[in-house]
């Protein structure tokens, strides 16, 4: 099951604000937390005091908590990779190794007696994970998670992200990556606050569009908001989102009839298997509504990339078929444009493969 997650930074925010955020996130369907020890400059006992209460409260709300660490943190806190009891004591469910060991240590850590998950940094296209797997870890306790990047233009490019992800997903590991809130007053683990995405192309996109992009790529299991605090509107934008498939927002033409609206928003759509280069075709509606007369009411001269079409009865047996244009095309004069994909989401059309399921949702005005 795919999950949504948040990030918290106990050293940078007061406890009650964090607890309130956990409440909001739980209400919005979030169930995972990324917490960071890399930037904490406190004693072991102070860290225990700060983190334990928050983590235990989050667990009571159904969250899994992974704490970001590195060998440096192990040294500073006097923790051995052979004894991870500290993380159990603070209420964590696992630890993310921002920087790792040699492979053997990570493998041994996955057999810890507390069942803690060991999460590997997956934003490097090197053989680290292959080495860990050579040491025969308990892969059921092994996760993988990308980095986030606070400096503008420093995030991963898409093709490199895909290459890195394939290295880990081939072993069937649970994967995670970060999206960034567009709230101007956010913060993360470091002083720079220019957004906090995994992918550079996400830095200025609406948060829900970033989430949808990961859903469309279908290679990431857990999608985490990296910075604090997203707006209530951002949380609302992903609340109730079907994480099993891509949902595209549609701006509907005002004069679109009721049956066409039912086709748009009440059907589970899938792209035909015999894919073409010009349009996504969802054809089951023409079967379901065979015999219904689809009036011609909005047939512009040109159909633009991102336009949603439902064929009129002028098109014979194609009547009622839903299509989404992938390129600009000349209209035959028989095709109704019933709506248009939200502009920020049009690039997601390129990810809809043959037989891929998707849903449409009416965009908010």
C-alpha angles and dihedrals in degrees: 000000000000116000141197120224144184135213126231131191109197093185092058104043137043118261098244093053089053092048090050090051091051089053092051093046093049090052089052092053101261117147110171134070131200111202125182132222096166095089098036114114102187137107122272092255093048090051090051091052095047098044104036099065093045094046094048091050090050091050089053086058092053100261127146110217123210117184120211113230142150136203087268090062090049089055095046093050096039094243123153123210085231093059116045096164091120091069092048090050093055091051098252122150093206148339132246117218105217085183119021143212126239101295097259092073093050090050092051091047091059088065094057113142093238096063091240115170116239111212122199126210104248101185093098124083095215135108097265095116092045089055091049090050090050087061090058104240126188093265092195087069094045123098133172128214134180125229128251124227122217097183115086113252093013098099124109120279114236100249092049090048090053092049092050093046093053090057090062104031091057087071092052093246122159108255134203139186138176136251124191132231115233092216105128094219099058130124138192137187095298133052095250112091109184095125125294112236133146092221118052091215088063096056096100102021122110109269096242090052089054089053091048090051091058089047090051093050089050094204102103125073103187121039113197131194103228105196136055127269122012117192122260087247091057092050089047091051091064098033109116093007111154102243093192095072146010117280116194124201116231129200101215125216109248095235096050108133124236097256091051089050090052090052090050100048110018101050130083100230128205131183115246115258093234092069122196131197098243109053148008108241124206103183108171092088091065088057095045094049098037108149095028113120111235108202120217105242110144117029109153118190092248130039110210130210106274096028116133114221132193111189118239124227087259084080094062115216091008089069110131096016113139119221135177116206117235093184138021109275138178111252116236087217092251101081123093117215101213099174148332133248113250105271096238090055101048092096088062090069088077089066096058104107129192110293091008114147122227141162134218125221129189110254118236113255 
